[in-house]
Amino acid sequence: MEPEAQRKQEEWGLHEECGVFGIWDSKGGCAQTTYYGLYALQHRGQEACGIAAMNNREQSCYKDVGLVSEVFDRERLERLNGTMAVGHVRYATTGAGERENAQPLTIKYVKGTLAVVHNGNLVGVDKLRREFEYKGAIFHTSSDSELIAYAIAQERLHCGSVEEAVCRAASKLKGAFSLLVMSPEKLIACRDPWGFRPLCMGRKGEAVLFASESCAIEAVGGQVERELDPGEIVVVREGKVTSIRDNCRGLSHMCIFEYIYFARPDSVIAGQSVHRARMNAGRLLARQKPVEADLVVGVPDSGLDAARGYALESGIPLGMGFVKNRYVGRTFITPDQSSREQAVRIKLSALRSEVEGKRVVMVDDSIVRGTTCSQIINLLREAGATQVHMRVSAPPFISPCYFGTDIPDKEKLIACHHSLEEIEAMTGADSLEYLSIANLRHLAPDAKCGFCEGCFTEHYPISVEE
């Protein structure tokens, strides 16, 4: 993990790499629609964003470090007018957060131009990068997304179409990649054969839309049609949609953390409501380890739905335990431990009128290093809570993620070095319970997919030795 990504993980918890959005619409205005789609996906990445558009085979692109609202204004969007567009919001898990690593990645080569946006991480990237460098490739970024663009461009030199090049490249890549590729005439969506990251398709009139989450399609007034199958490639040319299934293996290993933390609650992934999945986690925790208490509170934001589920199952009243400062932006710097502790107080404050004199069940989505949750528990105690029982809507992290989630190495994971009782004492909780692996597998009963649970079990769908 790059130092900047590690610092932010220490401060605020986990992050996912990015979100993608794409549109074909003969009426134009695609950059504006993409802007709103990226706004709906802002939770997936706050470091950088960008949009590339195609107008009469001429490609234009703008990207920079910052939030969607900071990077784009009306004038910039108007300069990106076209009948196709792809957009990206980024959080750096590979490659630093500088502007050159922002996406879309745009390349010019002998066959024309390409714009690529990518969600996920490849494995074995060092070997792949060396192979390209020995063939004369010069890399301008430290992101593995550039490897994908090179792989597609190289394959295109030896086949008859862009979609065939995408298909060939995807069959040779290993890891997580939900990506969109825009050529002068086609918009192509591709999902890796293991289905690690979500990618869905929708329509708005004659327009064809793609997005990391269903909430983005609905945010621009579209209707979700379906999700791409793992390994599937969908091609849009002049409004005609075709599917290539050469890489489909019938396998699916969606990242389970999409339901626990990453996705927006109003999204539906693989047929499962994210909101319902988080409520299920809370219900399962209430059955797994009941406790006598007066109030259930959730840590904003992803802990709120799980807290509601816990309250409904346990019969303990649900309350508002915290007020979140929503104006803490990405530039809020915390260079040392004391200022990181202050950062928690700036971002969250406990609501004394709710928790004072009460035994509180506090529900959060995860524990990584344990420092942040101990500070949050202390906020409740300072506000007068007599007991704080912590419930975590995920199992303990015991292994890093290699597919686009910035879960750190084992030496930085508290659960790898301490027992449940030790973590309980270190966090200051009166009791502590994680969601069990057995209950994790009941989290999303409506999901029509399998899952990757590697960060909780050390068992990954593909080899990560390299």
N, C-alpha and C positions, 0 to 999 in steps of 0.2 A: 504494500500500500504506500502511496506517495505521502510525504510528511503532512501536506495540507489536508489530504483526505483523512489521515489518521487523527490530526488535531480535531477536525470537525466531528469525527466519530466519538472521540473522547468527550466532547462537549454535549452533544445532543442525542447520541444514540446511533442507531443504524440508518444507513442510507442505501438506496438502490441506484443503479448507474444512470438510467435515463428513461425517457419516454419518446415515442415517435408518432408522427401524424402525417398522413398523406391524402391528397385529393386529386381527382381528375374531374374537370367540369368544363364543358364546351362554352359555357357562358362567361368564363373568366372569373376574376376576383378570388382566385384560389389562395393567394398569399393572405388575404384578409381572413378567410375561413380557417386557414392553418393557424393564424395568430390566436384565434379564439380556441381552437383545438388544443394548442400548446398551453394556453391559460388553464384549461381544465386538467392538464397533465403536470402542472407546475410542481405538485407534490413529489413527483418522481425525480426531480433534479432542479436545483436552484443556483448552480454555479455559472452555467452558460446556456445560450440557446441560439438558434439560427433557423433561417428559412431559405430554401432555394426554389426558384420558380422557372417554368419553361413557357416561353411565349414565341410562337412561330419558329421553333427550333433554336431559339436563342435563350441561353441559360443565364440567370442572374442570381446572386446569392448575397445575403448579409448575415453575419453572426458576430457575437461578442460575448464577453463575460458579463453576467448579470441576469436578473429576472426578466421574464418576457416583457413586462411593463416598462422596464428600464432600457431594454435594448431597442425596442421598436416604437416608432411613432407613426402618425398617419403618412408623413412624407416618405419615410423609408418603405412602408408597405405599398404605397402607390408605385414606387419604382420597381417593385417585385411583381407586377401584374403578369398574369399568365393563365393558361388553361390546365396546368399541372403545377403542383407544389408538394414539397416534402419539408417537414420541420422536426426539430429535435430540442429537448431540454436535457441538460447533462448534469450529472454528479460524478466527479472523477473517482473511479475505483482503479482504473489503470490509466496511466498518463496523468500528468499534472493538470491543474485547472486553468492553465493559461489559454489565451484566445486561440492559439494555433490548434489546440485540441478540441475546440468547439466544433460542432457539426451543424449542418451537413458538410461532409467531405466532398469536394468537387474536384474532378480531374478532367484534363483534356488529353486525349490520346489519338492514335491514328484513325480510330473508328468514330471519333466524335467526342462527346462529353458524357459524363456520368455524375450524378449526385447521389450520395449514399448516406442514410441515417441508420443507426444500429443500437439495439438494446441488448446488453448481455456481455459476457466475457468469453473469449476463446481460451482453450488450454493448449499447451505446446507452442506458445507464440514465439519464444526465442528461436526455436528451430526453424519455424516458418519464416521469421524475419531474416535469418541468415540465408535461407534458400533464395529469397528474393534479392537480397543484397549481392549475392554471388552472381545473380543474373543481371546486375546493373541497376537495380531499383535504388532510388534515393528517397528516404523517408523524411517527411517534413513535420511529423508529429510523433509523440510517444504513445499514441492510442492504438490498440489492436484493431480498431475500426478501419484504419488505413490499410491494414493487411487484407481485409475483406475487399476493399475497393481495388487493390492491386490484383488480387486473385481473380476477380470478375473481369477486369480489363485484360489480363493475360489470357484468360480462357476465350475472351471475345475475339482475339486475334486468330483463333483456330477453329471457330465455329460460325454458324450462319446467322445467329440472332443473339440479342442481349439476354433473352430469357433462357436460352440454352447455356449461355456462359454462366448465368447465375446458378442454374441447375448443376453444372459441372463443378463450379467453385464450391457450392454448398455441400456437395457429396464428399469433398476433400477436407472441409473444415471440421474441427472438433470443438464442441463446447456449446455455449448458449448464444444464439443470434436470431433475434427477430428483427428483420431489416426491411427497409424500403429503398428501392433503386429507381431513379428517374433518368431515362435517356431522352433524346429529343422527341421521340414519338410514343414512348411507353412508360407506364408506371407499373412497377413490379413489386409485389410483396412476397416475402419469403420467411419461413419459420424453420428453425433447426429441427432435425429429425427426432430429437429427444423431447422437444416441446417445453424447454425450461421456462421460457418467458412468453407472456400472452401476446396475441396479435389478433385483432378482429376486423371485420369488414362490414360496411354499412352503405346506405344510400340516402341521398337527399334529392328527390326528383330524379333527374338523369345523372346526377353527380355520383361518383363512386368514392367512398371514403375508407381509409384504413387508420387504425389507432391502437396504441398499446392497451387501452382500456375502453370499455363501452361508454363510460361517462363522457369521454371526449366527443364521441360521435353524437351522443344525445345533446351535448352542450351547444353544438353548432346547428341543431334542428334536424339532424339525421335520424334514421332508424337503423338499429343494428340488425344485420342480416344473419351473420354467423361468425364463428371463429375459424381461423385457418387451422387445418390439421397439422400436427407435427410433420415436418418435411415438405409440406405443400408450398407450391409457388403459384401465385395468382397474377395474371398479366392483364392490364387494362390498356387497350389501344383504341382510340376514337370511340370510347364508351363500351366497346365489346369486351366482355370479361371471359377469360379462359383459365383453366387450371392445369397445372403440371404436377403429377403425383409420383414421379420417378423415384424421389427420395423418401417417400412415405413408408414407414416400417410398421405402422400400427402400434407404436410405442408412445407413451406419454409420461413425462416426469416433470410436471409443473412445479415450480418452486412453491413449497407450502407457505412460505413467508409472505407471498402475495396476499393470502387471506388473513394472516395474523397482523401484518403491519403495512406493507407497501401500497396496496391498491386503495383507491378511494372507496368509502363505504357504499356509495351508490352504484358502484360497478358490479357487473355480473361476469364471472370468469368461469368458463367451462360449464355453464349452466348453474353455477352456485353464486347466490348473492353474497357479497363480501360482508355486508352488514349482518346477515344471518349467521355466517360462519363465525364471526367474532362474538355474537351473542351465544352461539353454541359453546364456544370456548369458556365463557363465563359460567354457563349452566354446568358444564362438565367439571369445572373447578369446584363449584359449590357442592356437587355430589362427591367429588374426590376427597375433599378435606373441609367438612363443615366446621364452623366456629360460631360461638355466641358473640354477637356484636350488635351495635345500635344503628350502624350506618354503613353503606357501601359507596365508595367513590372511585372514579376512574381517573387515571392520569391522562390528560389531553395529549394527542387526540385519539390515538388508536386504542387506548385503554377504556374509552367511554362505552363503546358497544359491549365489550366483554363485561364491564361492571354492571351494565343493565341486565345482561343475561344472568350474572351471579345473583343480583337482587331478586329477579323474578323467580329463580329456582329456590333460593334460600328463604324468601319471604322477608328478608331484611330490607328496610327502606333504602331507596337509592337517593343520594344527595349530590350536591355540587360541592366537591371538596376543594377545587382549585379554580383560580382565575388565571387564564393564560394571556400574556402580553403578546398580541398578534402583530406588533410593530417592531419586533426584534428581527432585523434583516440579516442577510448573509454576511454583511460587513462587520457584525458584532464580534470583535476580536477578544480572545481570552488567552493570553500568552503563557500564563503560569497557573499553578494549582489554586492559589487564593482567588484569582480573578475568575477561574472556572466555577468556583463555588459561588461567587457573586453572580455569575451568569445564570445559574439555576434560579436564584432569587429574582433576577430581572425578568426571566421568562415565565416563572410560575410564582404564585402566592397562594397560600392556604386561606380558605374562607373561615375565619374564626367563628362567625355566627352559626355555621353549619356543624363544625366538628368539636367545638369546645365541650369538654366533659363527656365525650362519647368514645365508645369502643368502635374503631373504624377498620373496615376491610378496604384496603387500597389495592386496586387492580391495575397492573401495567402489562405491556406486551412482552417485555424481555428484560433480562439482566445480562450485560456484557462484562464489564469490569467491576461493577458493584458500587462505584463511587457516586454516580448520579442518583441512584435509587436511595442510598443512605441519606443524601442531602434532602431528597423529597420527603422521606419519612420524617426527618428532623423538622421540616416545615410544618407538618401536621402536629408534631409534639409541641412545637413552639406556639401553635395556635390553640393548644389546650386539649388535644386528643389524649385520652387516658391510656388507650392501647392502639397499636397499629399492626394489623395482620396483613401481610403482603401476599397477594396471589398473582401469579405470572401466567399469562395466557399462551405461553410457549414452553417447551422443555428446556433444560439447560443447554447452552452452547458448549460443545466439546470439541469442535473442529471448525476450521475456516471454510468459507465458501469460495469456490473457484469459478463461479458462473455469473458474477455481477453484483454480489452483495458484499459490502466491506466489513465482513466479520473478520476480526484480526486473527493472528496466529495463536496457537494454543497457549503460549507463555503469557498472553494478555487476557485470556479467558478465565474468569474467576472460578467457574465450575470445574476447570481442569486441575485445580490445585487445592480446592477446599470442599469439604463435605457440606451437605445441606445445613447441618447444625452450625458449622463454622460461618457459612454465608449469612445465616440468620443472625448470628451475633455481630458480624461485621457490618451488616446493614442497619442494625438497631431495631429490627422488626420483632414483635412479640411472637409471631409465628410466620413461617414462610412455606409456600408450596408452589412448585412448578406444575404445569400441565404435564401429565405423563405421556410417554410415547404411545401407549395403548389408546389413550383418549385423543391424542393428536390425530390419530387415524379415523376418528369419528367427527372431526372438526367440520368437514365439508361433505356431508352425505349426499348432496345433490350434484356434486362435481363429476362430470363425465371424463375423468382423466386420472392418471396415476400421479405420484408426487415424488419430488426429490426432497429427502429429509437428511441429507448428508451432514449438515452442520449440527444436527442433533444425534446422529447415529454413527457417523464416520463411514457410512455405506453410500457410495455415490453411484449414479446410474452408469457412468463411464469412468475409465481409469484416469486418474489425475496424477500419476507418478511423475510424469515429466514436468 
